[in-house]
Amino acid sequence: MLTISYISHRIDCETFMNDTHQKERGKKMRRWIWLPVIVAALLGFSGVGPYAQTPKVGKYLVVLQAGKETHEGMARAVHALLYARELKEHGHEVRLVFDGAGTEWAEELSNPASESKIKPMYDEFKKLGISEVICDFCAGAFGVKEKLQGRQLPLTAEYEGHPSIAQWADQGYEIIIL
């Protein structure tokens, strides 16, 4: 008995939907349902209204560990400066850490008499006000500590003589290591 009632109800519904008037009404309702979705999407993509997406300002710690002795080291130094500058230009908070053999770059680039090809990039980087952190332990290990201290550059020794990466991670920085 239930089966017959279900089939009968289904046939009535199909007959009801086949009516031309109901089909047109259904099309109009579908259009009205999609209209707010389309308008919201257009406003969001155009940067207008409450659906506009605002760029998220992030925090980045760029760590340069590559030394000066190879072409690869220079490429990593160039990219560390490039990434830091681009992020800063986009409104992000950026810090550059010279760590390991990267402390050699801190010494070279902070030297006013440097003839390095990337010295102009470093000078531009400094004009943007990007903070730099130099590892105390590594500056000593790579023989540049005295020169850096002579230039009154701050050396950092928060964790066993090195900058504390955990401190930056705890403050929400994303860490990029080159």
C-alpha positions as CSV (number, residue, x, y, z in Angstrom):
1,M,0.0,0.0,0.0
2,L,2.8,2.4,0.8
3,T,4.6,1.7,-2.5
4,I,1.5,2.6,-4.5
5,S,1.0,5.8,-2.5
6,Y,4.6,6.8,-3.2
7,I,4.4,6.1,-6.9
8,S,1.2,8.0,-7.1
9,H,2.7,11.0,-5.3
10,R,5.7,10.9,-7.6
11,I,3.6,11.0,-10.7
12,D,1.6,13.9,-9.4
13,C,4.8,15.8,-8.8
14,E,6.2,15.1,-12.2
15,T,2.9,16.2,-13.8
16,F,3.0,19.4,-11.7
17,M,6.6,20.2,-12.8
18,N,5.8,19.6,-16.5
19,D,3.3,22.4,-16.5
20,T,4.8,25.2,-18.6
21,H,3.8,27.9,-16.2
22,Q,5.7,26.2,-13.4
23,K,8.8,25.7,-15.5
24,E,9.0,29.4,-16.3
25,R,8.5,30.3,-12.6
26,G,11.3,27.9,-11.7
27,K,13.7,29.5,-14.2
28,K,12.9,33.0,-12.8
29,M,13.5,31.8,-9.2
30,R,16.8,30.2,-10.2
31,R,17.9,33.5,-11.7
32,W,17.0,35.4,-8.6
33,I,18.8,33.0,-6.4
34,W,22.1,33.3,-8.4
35,L,21.9,37.1,-8.7
36,P,23.2,38.0,-5.2
37,V,26.0,35.4,-5.5
38,I,27.2,36.9,-8.8
39,V,27.0,40.5,-7.4
40,A,28.9,39.5,-4.3
41,A,31.6,37.8,-6.3
42,L,32.0,40.8,-8.6
43,L,32.2,43.2,-5.7
44,G,34.8,41.1,-4.0
45,F,37.0,40.8,-7.1
46,S,36.7,44.5,-7.9
47,G,37.8,45.4,-4.3
48,V,34.6,47.2,-3.5
49,G,32.1,46.6,-0.7
50,P,32.1,44.3,2.3
51,Y,33.3,41.4,0.2
52,A,36.5,43.1,-0.9
53,Q,39.6,41.1,0.0
54,T,42.2,43.1,1.8
55,P,45.8,42.0,1.5
56,K,47.1,40.3,4.6
57,V,50.2,41.9,6.1
58,G,52.6,39.2,7.2
59,K,55.8,38.9,9.2
60,Y,58.9,37.3,7.6
61,L,62.3,36.4,8.8
62,V,64.8,35.9,5.9
63,V,67.9,34.0,7.0
64,L,71.0,34.1,4.9
65,Q,73.4,31.3,5.7
66,A,75.4,31.2,2.5
67,G,78.9,32.4,2.4
68,K,80.8,34.5,-0.2
69,E,83.1,31.9,-1.6
70,T,80.9,30.5,-4.4
71,H,78.6,31.8,-7.2
72,E,75.7,30.0,-5.4
73,G,76.5,31.9,-2.2
74,M,76.2,35.2,-4.1
75,A,72.9,34.1,-5.7
76,R,71.5,33.3,-2.3
77,A,72.7,36.7,-0.9
78,V,71.1,38.5,-3.9
79,H,67.8,36.6,-3.3
80,A,67.8,37.2,0.4
81,L,68.1,41.0,-0.2
82,L,65.6,40.8,-3.1
83,Y,62.9,38.9,-1.1
84,A,63.3,41.1,1.9
85,R,63.0,44.3,-0.2
86,E,59.9,43.0,-2.1
87,L,58.2,41.9,1.1
88,K,58.9,45.3,2.7
89,E,57.6,47.1,-0.4
90,H,54.4,45.2,-0.1
91,G,53.9,46.4,3.5
92,H,55.1,43.2,5.3
93,E,57.2,43.3,8.4
94,V,60.7,41.9,7.5
95,R,63.9,41.1,9.3
96,L,67.1,39.8,7.7
97,V,69.3,37.4,9.7
98,F,73.0,37.0,8.7
99,D,73.8,33.5,10.2
100,G,76.6,31.0,9.7
101,A,78.7,31.8,6.7
102,G,76.2,34.6,5.9
103,T,77.9,36.7,8.5
104,E,80.7,37.2,5.9
105,W,78.1,39.0,3.7
106,A,77.1,41.2,6.7
107,E,80.8,42.2,6.9
108,E,81.3,42.7,3.2
109,L,78.0,44.7,2.6
110,S,78.4,46.9,5.6
111,N,81.9,47.9,4.5
112,P,81.7,51.4,3.0
113,A,84.7,50.6,0.8
114,S,83.1,47.3,-0.5
115,E,83.2,46.8,-4.3
116,S,80.7,43.9,-4.2
117,K,78.3,43.7,-7.1
118,I,75.4,43.5,-4.6
119,K,76.5,46.4,-2.4
120,P,74.0,48.8,-4.2
121,M,71.2,46.3,-3.4
122,Y,72.2,46.3,0.3
123,D,72.3,50.1,0.4
124,E,68.8,50.2,-1.1
125,F,67.7,47.6,1.5
126,K,69.1,49.7,4.3
127,K,67.1,52.8,3.0
128,L,63.9,50.8,3.3
129,G,64.6,50.5,7.1
130,I,64.7,46.7,7.1
131,S,66.2,45.4,10.4
132,E,69.1,43.1,10.2
133,V,70.2,40.6,12.8
134,I,73.8,39.2,12.9
135,C,74.7,36.1,14.7
136,D,77.4,36.8,17.3
137,F,78.8,33.2,17.5
138,C,79.0,32.8,13.7
139,A,80.6,36.2,13.2
140,G,83.3,35.0,15.5
141,A,83.6,31.6,13.9
142,F,83.9,33.2,10.4
143,G,86.4,35.8,11.5
144,V,84.3,38.9,10.9
145,K,83.2,39.8,14.5
146,E,85.8,42.5,15.2
147,K,85.1,44.3,11.9
148,L,81.3,44.2,12.5
149,Q,81.8,45.5,16.1
150,G,84.0,48.2,14.7
151,R,81.1,49.3,12.5
152,Q,78.9,49.2,15.6
153,L,76.5,46.6,14.1
154,P,74.5,44.8,16.7
155,L,75.4,41.1,17.2
156,T,72.8,38.8,18.6
157,A,73.4,35.9,20.9
158,E,70.0,34.9,22.4
159,Y,70.2,31.1,22.1
160,E,73.6,29.5,22.8
161,G,75.4,32.3,21.1
162,H,73.0,32.4,18.1
163,P,69.8,34.4,17.3
164,S,66.8,32.7,18.7
165,I,64.7,31.3,15.8
166,A,62.0,30.2,18.3
167,Q,61.6,33.8,19.4
168,W,60.7,34.9,15.9
169,A,58.4,31.9,15.3
170,D,56.6,32.7,18.6
171,Q,56.0,36.2,17.3
172,G,54.3,34.8,14.2
173,Y,57.2,35.3,11.7
174,E,57.4,32.9,8.7
175,I,61.0,31.8,8.3
176,I,62.7,31.7,4.9
177,I,66.2,30.2,5.0
178,L,68.7,30.7,2.1
